[in-house]
Amino acid sequence: MVKKNFGHENEIASLNPRTVLFGSAIISFIIGTYDGFFGPGTGSFLIFTFTAFLKFDLVTASGNAKIINLSSNVGSLITFLINGQVIFLYAIPAAVAGIFGNLLGSNLAVRVGPKIIRPVFVVVLGILLFRLLR
């Protein structure tokens, strides 16, 4: 929140590609485990760590977070389906609404960029941290 240009520039080229690959795998494994167990805030945590540690800009970090979050969610979905823990009456409408919300949000992020991502990110992360620590 202090660094006003946080996530405005993509500086990933300054890192060794192996460092980026290894860092991405470690970050994704840790946050993916959290996502499978608990879930809320996974995308925000991914965006923050990719921006802070791997020097992605916010738009690139957000795009990469979507792929990782999708993969993590598919793994969790398979586990919950196998164990009969999905109530389709609620899950399907929620999934459709989630798809439309994600299309709206990602189009806005691509069009406007860090000017919209940063403030929304800070507010959502603040609410999430407040809720988790409460």
Backbone as a printed PyTorch tensor [residue, N CA C, xyz], in Angstrom:
tensor([[[  0.8210,  -1.1950,   0.0000],
         [  0.0000,   0.0000,   0.0000],
         [  0.8630,   1.2560,   0.0000]],

        [[  2.0890,   1.1450,   0.5020],
         [  2.9670,   2.2930,   0.6020],
         [  3.6060,   2.6110,  -0.7520]],

        [[  3.9410,   1.5830,  -1.4940],
         [  4.6320,   1.7470,  -2.7710],
         [  3.6180,   2.0650,  -3.8700]],

        [[  3.5840,   3.3180,  -4.3070],
         [  2.5520,   3.7830,  -5.2410],
         [  2.6680,   3.1390,  -6.6270]],

        [[  3.8560,   2.7470,  -7.0500],
         [  4.0140,   2.1450,  -8.3770],
         [  4.0640,   0.6150,  -8.3240]],

        [[  3.6460,   0.0280,  -7.2010],
         [  3.6360,  -1.4220,  -7.0260],
         [  2.7990,  -2.0740,  -8.1180]],

        [[  3.4400,  -2.9310,  -8.9110],
         [  2.7390,  -3.6910,  -9.9240],
         [  2.4610,  -2.9570, -11.2180]],

        [[  3.0570,  -1.7920, -11.4010],
         [  2.8320,  -1.0580, -12.6450],
         [  3.7650,  -1.5240, -13.7600]],

        [[  4.9460,  -1.9720, -13.4090],
         [  5.9320,  -2.3880, -14.4100],
         [  6.2020,  -3.8880, -14.2940]],

        [[  6.3170,  -4.5340, -15.4450],
         [  6.6760,  -5.9450, -15.4770],
         [  8.1930,  -6.0400, -15.5330]],

        [[  8.8220,  -6.4660, -14.4360],
         [ 10.2820,  -6.5290, -14.3390],
         [ 10.7750,  -7.9680, -14.2580]],

        [[  9.9670,  -8.9040, -14.7080],
         [ 10.3230, -10.3160, -14.6090],
         [ 11.5680, -10.6560, -15.4170]],

        [[ 11.8400,  -9.9070, -16.4790],
         [ 13.0140, -10.1660, -17.3230],
         [ 14.3200, -10.0020, -16.5400]],

        [[ 14.2730,  -9.2790, -15.4270],
         [ 15.4870,  -9.0800, -14.6230],
         [ 15.8380, -10.3090, -13.7840]],

        [[ 14.9280, -11.2810, -13.7230],
         [ 15.1610, -12.4990, -12.9410],
         [ 15.6040, -13.6410, -13.8440]],

        [[ 16.3420, -14.5580, -13.2670],
         [ 16.7390, -15.7750, -13.9620],
         [ 15.4850, -16.6120, -14.2330]],

        [[ 15.3190, -17.1430, -15.4640],
         [ 14.1220, -17.9440, -15.7690],
         [ 13.9390, -19.1430, -14.8370]],

        [[ 15.0170, -19.7470, -14.3910],
         [ 14.8980, -20.8690, -13.4420],
         [ 14.3480, -20.3960, -12.1030]],

        [[ 14.7590, -19.2120, -11.6890],
         [ 14.2590, -18.6410, -10.4460],
         [ 12.7500, -18.4090, -10.5520]],

        [[ 12.3160, -17.8930, -11.6960],
         [ 10.8950, -17.6360, -11.9120],
         [ 10.1210, -18.9530, -11.9180]],

        [[ 10.6350, -19.9540, -12.6150],
         [  9.9680, -21.2550, -12.6850],
         [  9.8780, -21.8980, -11.3050]],

        [[ 10.9990, -21.9290, -10.5920],
         [ 11.0300, -22.5230,  -9.2530],
         [ 10.1410, -21.7140,  -8.2960]],

        [[ 10.2470, -20.3880,  -8.3460],
         [  9.4360, -19.5340,  -7.4790],
         [  7.9510, -19.7050,  -7.7470]],

        [[  7.5780, -19.7750,  -9.0250],
         [  6.1700, -19.9820,  -9.3840],
         [  5.6520, -21.3030,  -8.8540]],

        [[  6.4610, -22.3450,  -8.9840],
         [  6.0450, -23.6700,  -8.5100],
         [  5.8730, -23.6880,  -6.9950]],

        [[  6.8090, -23.1120,  -6.2690],
         [  6.7310, -23.0840,  -4.8020],
         [  5.5310, -22.2640,  -4.3370]],

        [[  5.3920, -21.0630,  -4.8950],
         [  4.2700, -20.1950,  -4.5290],
         [  2.9460, -20.9050,  -4.8180]],

        [[  2.8420, -21.4930,  -5.9970],
         [  1.5940, -22.1510,  -6.4080],
         [  1.2780, -23.3600,  -5.5460]],

        [[  2.2830, -24.1230,  -5.1700],
         [  2.0660, -25.2820,  -4.3160],
         [  1.5450, -24.8550,  -2.9420]],

        [[  2.2000, -23.8760,  -2.3510],
         [  1.8090, -23.4310,  -1.0090],
         [  0.4050, -22.8250,  -1.0270]],

        [[  0.1610, -21.9160,  -1.9520],
         [ -1.1420, -21.2640,  -1.9960],
         [ -2.2070, -22.2210,  -2.5080]],

        [[ -1.8430, -23.1490,  -3.4010],
         [ -2.7890, -24.1690,  -3.8650],
         [ -3.2400, -25.0750,  -2.7310]],

        [[ -2.3220, -25.4110,  -1.8300],
         [ -2.6730, -26.2150,  -0.6570],
         [ -3.6610, -25.4460,   0.2190]],

        [[ -3.3700, -24.1760,   0.4450],
         [ -4.2940, -23.3230,   1.1980],
         [ -5.6600, -23.2910,   0.5020]],

        [[ -5.6520, -23.1490,  -0.8370],
         [ -6.8930, -23.0650,  -1.5990],
         [ -7.7230, -24.3340,  -1.4470]],

        [[ -7.0850, -25.4850,  -1.5230],
         [ -7.8090, -26.7430,  -1.3730],
         [ -8.3890, -26.9170,   0.0150]],

        [[ -7.6860, -26.4120,   1.0020],
         [ -8.1320, -26.5600,   2.3910],
         [ -9.1660, -25.5060,   2.7790]],

        [[ -8.9030, -24.2580,   2.4080],
         [ -9.7260, -23.1590,   2.8930],
         [-10.3440, -22.3630,   1.7490]],

        [[ -9.5420, -21.6920,   0.9420],
         [-10.0200, -21.0810,  -0.2790],
         [-10.0600, -19.5740,  -0.4080]],

        [[-10.7440, -18.8360,   0.4730],
         [-10.9120, -17.4020,   0.2350],
         [ -9.5980, -16.6400,   0.1040]],

        [[ -9.5320, -15.8100,  -0.9130],
         [ -8.3690, -14.9550,  -1.0920],
         [ -7.2440, -15.5620,  -1.8960]],

        [[ -7.4190, -16.7650,  -2.3990],
         [ -6.3400, -17.4430,  -3.1170],
         [ -5.8050, -16.6000,  -4.2660]],

        [[ -6.7020, -16.0900,  -5.0890],
         [ -6.2760, -15.2770,  -6.2300],
         [ -5.5170, -14.0400,  -5.7870]],

        [[ -5.9930, -13.4020,  -4.7380],
         [ -5.3160, -12.2010,  -4.2260],
         [ -3.9340, -12.5350,  -3.6870]],

        [[ -3.8230, -13.6450,  -2.9790],
         [ -2.5080, -14.0570,  -2.4780],
         [ -1.5620, -14.3680,  -3.6270]],

        [[ -2.0670, -15.0270,  -4.6610],
         [ -1.2380, -15.3260,  -5.8360],
         [ -0.7780, -14.0360,  -6.5170]],

        [[ -1.6960, -13.1160,  -6.7220],
         [ -1.3420, -11.8430,  -7.3670],
         [ -0.2910, -11.1040,  -6.5500]],

        [[ -0.4940, -11.0340,  -5.2420],
         [  0.4640, -10.3310,  -4.3880],
         [  1.8420, -10.9820,  -4.4490]],

        [[  1.9170, -12.2960,  -4.3050],
         [  3.2320, -12.9560,  -4.2900],
         [  3.9120, -12.8910,  -5.6490]],

        [[  3.1400, -13.0240,  -6.7280],
         [  3.7480, -12.9110,  -8.0580],
         [  4.2890, -11.5030,  -8.3010]],

        [[  3.5860, -10.5110,  -7.8120],
         [  4.0280,  -9.1310,  -8.0040],
         [  5.2080,  -8.8050,  -7.0880]],

        [[  5.1100,  -9.2060,  -5.8450],
         [  6.1500,  -8.8690,  -4.8730],
         [  7.4460,  -9.6530,  -5.0780]],

        [[  7.3360, -10.9570,  -5.3490],
         [  8.5330, -11.7950,  -5.3950],
         [  9.0400, -12.1000,  -6.8030]],

        [[  8.1300, -12.1530,  -7.7780],
         [  8.5460, -12.4990,  -9.1410],
         [  8.4980, -11.3040, -10.0850]],

        [[  8.1650, -10.1410,  -9.5580],
         [  8.2170,  -8.8700, -10.2690],
         [  7.2880,  -8.7850, -11.4790]],

        [[  6.1500,  -9.4850, -11.4280],
         [  5.1390,  -9.3310, -12.4700],
         [  4.4440,  -7.9870, -12.2740]],

        [[  3.9110,  -7.4290, -13.3430],
         [  2.9920,  -6.3100, -13.1800],
         [  1.6600,  -6.9040, -12.7300]],

        [[  0.7520,  -6.0660, -12.2500],
         [ -0.4960,  -6.5650, -11.6810],
         [ -1.3770,  -7.2890, -12.6980]],

        [[ -1.4020,  -6.8110, -13.9470],
         [ -2.2380,  -7.4610, -14.9520],
         [ -1.6950,  -8.8510, -15.2810]],

        [[ -0.3840,  -8.9780, -15.4710],
         [  0.2240, -10.2820, -15.7580],
         [  0.0840, -11.2180, -14.5660]],

        [[  0.2900, -10.6940, -13.3750],
         [  0.1270, -11.5120, -12.1690],
         [ -1.3050, -12.0060, -12.0510]],

        [[ -2.2500, -11.1520, -12.3610],
         [ -3.6560, -11.5370, -12.2950],
         [ -3.9780, -12.6170, -13.3200]],

        [[ -3.4850, -12.4630, -14.5320],
         [ -3.7240, -13.4750, -15.5730],
         [ -3.1410, -14.8280, -15.2040]],

        [[ -1.9240, -14.8300, -14.6910],
         [ -1.2940, -16.0880, -14.2710],
         [ -2.0090, -16.6940, -13.0670]],

        [[ -2.4640, -15.8410, -12.1710],
         [ -3.1960, -16.3290, -10.9940],
         [ -4.4760, -17.0470, -11.4020]],

        [[ -5.1120, -16.5720, -12.4670],
         [ -6.3580, -17.2020, -12.9190],
         [ -6.1220, -18.6520, -13.3460]],

        [[ -5.0480, -18.9010, -14.0860],
         [ -4.7390, -20.2670, -14.5340],
         [ -4.4490, -21.1670, -13.3340]],

        [[ -3.6710, -20.6680, -12.3990],
         [ -3.3060, -21.4690, -11.2240],
         [ -4.5310, -21.7110, -10.3470]],

        [[ -5.3400, -20.6740, -10.1680],
         [ -6.5530, -20.8100,  -9.3700],
         [ -7.5070, -21.8110, -10.0230]],

        [[ -7.6380, -21.7530, -11.3410],
         [ -8.4880, -22.7120, -12.0500],
         [ -7.9850, -24.1310, -11.8240]],

        [[ -6.6930, -24.3350, -11.9680],
         [ -6.1180, -25.6750, -11.7710],
         [ -6.3670, -26.1890, -10.3620]],

        [[ -6.1580, -25.3210,  -9.3930],
         [ -6.3780, -25.6890,  -7.9960],
         [ -7.8470, -26.0140,  -7.7540]],

        [[ -8.7290, -25.2220,  -8.3420],
         [-10.1590, -25.4450,  -8.1570],
         [-10.6280, -26.7330,  -8.8210]],

        [[-10.0670, -27.0720,  -9.9750],
         [-10.4290, -28.3310, -10.6380],
         [ -9.9980, -29.5130,  -9.7670]],

        [[ -8.7940, -29.4320,  -9.2090],
         [ -8.3340, -30.4960,  -8.3030],
         [ -9.2400, -30.6460,  -7.1010]],

        [[ -9.6220, -29.5230,  -6.5120],
         [-10.5300, -29.5610,  -5.3570],
         [-11.9020, -30.0820,  -5.7550]],

        [[-12.3930, -29.6330,  -6.9060],
         [-13.6990, -30.0860,  -7.3760],
         [-13.7320, -31.6000,  -7.5530]],

        [[-12.6980, -32.1460,  -8.1560],
         [-12.6350, -33.6040,  -8.3430],
         [-12.6790, -34.3170,  -6.9910]],

        [[-11.9270, -33.8120,  -6.0360],
         [-11.9120, -34.4190,  -4.7010],
         [-13.2880, -34.3550,  -4.0490]],

        [[-13.9370, -33.1900,  -4.1180],
         [-15.2520, -33.0500,  -3.5050],
         [-16.3050, -33.8750,  -4.2360]],

        [[-16.2170, -33.9650,  -5.5650],
         [-17.1530, -34.7970,  -6.3310],
         [-17.0220, -36.2700,  -5.9560]],

        [[-15.7940, -36.7480,  -5.8840],
         [-15.5390, -38.1480,  -5.5260],
         [-16.1420, -38.4690,  -4.1520]],

        [[-16.1020, -37.5090,  -3.2680],
         [-16.6060, -37.7150,  -1.9060],
         [-18.0570, -37.2870,  -1.7200]],

        [[-18.7500, -36.9550,  -2.8120],
         [-20.1720, -36.6230,  -2.7490],
         [-20.4960, -35.3800,  -1.9490]],

        [[-19.6300, -34.3810,  -2.0020],
         [-19.8170, -33.1820,  -1.1870],
         [-20.2500, -31.9600,  -1.9820]],

        [[-20.8620, -32.1580,  -3.1630],
         [-21.2940, -31.0370,  -3.9930],
         [-22.8220, -31.0330,  -4.0690]],

        [[-23.4320, -29.9040,  -3.7770],
         [-24.8770, -29.7340,  -3.9060],
         [-25.1050, -28.9740,  -5.2150]],

        [[-25.4220, -29.7170,  -6.2780],
         [-25.5020, -29.1550,  -7.6240],
         [-26.5600, -28.0690,  -7.7650]],

        [[-27.6360, -28.1440,  -6.9830],
         [-28.6940, -27.1450,  -7.0370],
         [-28.1450, -25.7410,  -6.7700]],

        [[-27.1630, -25.6450,  -5.8900],
         [-26.5500, -24.3600,  -5.5630],
         [-25.2780, -24.1230,  -6.3660]],

        [[-24.5300, -25.1720,  -6.6190],
         [-23.2220, -25.0440,  -7.2490],
         [-23.2990, -24.5650,  -8.7000]],

        [[-24.2560, -25.0770,  -9.4670],
         [-24.3270, -24.7160, -10.8840],
         [-24.7000, -23.2430, -11.0890]],

        [[-25.7570, -22.7260, -10.4530],
         [-26.0290, -21.2850, -10.6260],
         [-24.8760, -20.4090, -10.1180]],

        [[-24.2460, -20.8150,  -9.0210],
         [-23.1230, -20.0430,  -8.4970],
         [-21.9520, -20.0620,  -9.4800]],

        [[-21.7130, -21.2080, -10.1170],
         [-20.6370, -21.3160, -11.0990],
         [-20.9040, -20.4190, -12.3050]],

        [[-22.1350, -20.4180, -12.7890],
         [-22.4920, -19.5680, -13.9360],
         [-22.3170, -18.0900, -13.5760]],

        [[-22.7890, -17.6970, -12.4000],
         [-22.6250, -16.3130, -11.9520],
         [-21.1420, -15.9680, -11.7980]],

        [[-20.3560, -16.9170, -11.2890],
         [-18.9170, -16.7060, -11.1510],
         [-18.2360, -16.5010, -12.4930]],

        [[-18.6450, -17.2600, -13.4980],
         [-18.0710, -17.1180, -14.8380],
         [-18.3520, -15.7190, -15.3790]],

        [[-19.6050, -15.2650, -15.2680],
         [-19.9430, -13.9300, -15.7620],
         [-19.2060, -12.8330, -14.9800]],

        [[-19.1080, -12.9890, -13.6740],
         [-18.3670, -12.0200, -12.8710],
         [-16.8970, -11.9790, -13.2390]],

        [[-16.3090, -13.1470, -13.4780],
         [-14.9010, -13.1940, -13.8800],
         [-14.6790, -12.5910, -15.2580]],

        [[-15.6040, -12.8100, -16.1890],
         [-15.4860, -12.1870, -17.5150],
         [-15.5240, -10.6650, -17.3960]],

        [[-16.4510, -10.1580, -16.6030],
         [-16.5570,  -8.7180, -16.3910],
         [-15.2800,  -8.1610, -15.7520]],

        [[-14.8360,  -8.7990, -14.6810],
         [-13.6470,  -8.3290, -13.9660],
         [-12.3800,  -8.4090, -14.7950]],

        [[-12.1800,  -9.4980, -15.5280],
         [-10.9560,  -9.6270, -16.3190],
         [-10.9470,  -8.6490, -17.4900]],

        [[-12.0990,  -8.4050, -18.1200],
         [-12.1580,  -7.3940, -19.1840],
         [-11.8300,  -6.0100, -18.6440]],

        [[-12.3320,  -5.6980, -17.4690],
         [-12.0420,  -4.4180, -16.8350],
         [-10.5530,  -4.3110, -16.5060]],

        [[ -9.9640,  -5.3850, -15.9880],
         [ -8.5420,  -5.3790, -15.6410],
         [ -7.6660,  -5.1770, -16.8720]],

        [[ -8.0100,  -5.8230, -17.9690],
         [ -7.2160,  -5.6960, -19.1880],
         [ -7.3670,  -4.2850, -19.7730]],

        [[ -8.5840,  -3.7360, -19.7400],
         [ -8.8180,  -2.3980, -20.2990],
         [ -8.1920,  -1.2960, -19.4610]],

        [[ -8.3590,  -1.3590, -18.1470],
         [ -7.9400,  -0.2610, -17.2740],
         [ -6.5690,  -0.5170, -16.6430]],

        [[ -6.2420,  -1.7790, -16.3680],
         [ -4.9320,  -2.1400, -15.8140],
         [ -4.7890,  -1.8500, -14.3410]],

        [[ -3.5520,  -1.5270, -13.9320],
         [ -3.2530,  -1.3470, -12.5010],
         [ -4.0680,  -0.2520, -11.8240]],

        [[ -4.5880,   0.6890, -12.5910],
         [ -5.3760,   1.7690, -11.9870],
         [ -6.6200,   1.2360, -11.2810]],

        [[ -7.1630,   0.1270, -11.7790],
         [ -8.3380,  -0.4750, -11.1320],
         [ -7.9370,  -1.6600, -10.2650]],

        [[ -6.9320,  -2.4120, -10.6980],
         [ -6.5530,  -3.6240,  -9.9700],
         [ -6.0220,  -3.2880,  -8.5820]],

        [[ -5.1420,  -2.3170,  -8.4970],
         [ -4.4980,  -2.0020,  -7.2150],
         [ -5.5000,  -1.6060,  -6.1340]],

        [[ -6.3880,  -0.6400,  -6.3740],
         [ -7.3180,  -0.2750,  -5.2970],
         [ -8.2800,  -1.4090,  -4.9280]],

        [[ -8.7710,  -2.1210,  -5.9240],
         [ -9.6720,  -3.2460,  -5.6290],
         [ -8.9230,  -4.3100,  -4.8490]],

        [[ -7.6950,  -4.5960,  -5.2590],
         [ -6.8490,  -5.5860,  -4.5900],
         [ -6.6300,  -5.2130,  -3.1290]],

        [[ -6.2970,  -3.9710,  -2.8670],
         [ -6.0260,  -3.5200,  -1.4950],
         [ -7.2880,  -3.6300,  -0.6360]],

        [[ -8.4310,  -3.2140,  -1.1640],
         [ -9.6850,  -3.2760,  -0.4100],
         [-10.0660,  -4.7300,  -0.1110]],

        [[-10.0210,  -5.5790,  -1.1440],
         [-10.4050,  -6.9870,  -0.9610],
         [ -9.4650,  -7.6810,   0.0180]],

        [[ -8.1720,  -7.4430,  -0.1250],
         [ -7.2080,  -8.0650,   0.7840],
         [ -7.4050,  -7.5720,   2.2130]],

        [[ -7.6890,  -6.2940,   2.3750],
         [ -7.9560,  -5.7490,   3.7090],
         [ -9.1800,  -6.3870,   4.3520]],

        [[-10.2560,  -6.5190,   3.5820],
         [-11.4760,  -7.1520,   4.0940],
         [-11.2030,  -8.6110,   4.4490]],

        [[-10.4920,  -9.3010,   3.5710],
         [-10.1760, -10.7080,   3.8160],
         [ -9.3350, -10.8800,   5.0780]],

        [[ -8.2900, -10.0780,   5.2200],
         [ -7.4410, -10.1840,   6.4020],
         [ -8.2200,  -9.8490,   7.6720]],

        [[ -9.0550,  -8.8210,   7.6120],
         [ -9.8930,  -8.4800,   8.7590],
         [-10.7820,  -9.6500,   9.1370]],

        [[-11.3940, -10.2350,   8.1390],
         [-12.3150, -11.3570,   8.3740],
         [-11.5820, -12.5770,   8.9460]],

        [[-10.4130, -12.8710,   8.4090],
         [ -9.6610, -14.0390,   8.8730],
         [ -9.0940, -13.8480,  10.2810]],

        [[ -8.7070, -12.6350,  10.6160],
         [ -8.0980, -12.3660,  11.9120],
         [ -9.1270, -12.1070,  13.0040]],

        [[-10.3570, -11.9230,  12.6260],
         [-11.4250, -11.6180,  13.5650],
         [-11.7980, -12.7770,  14.3950]]])
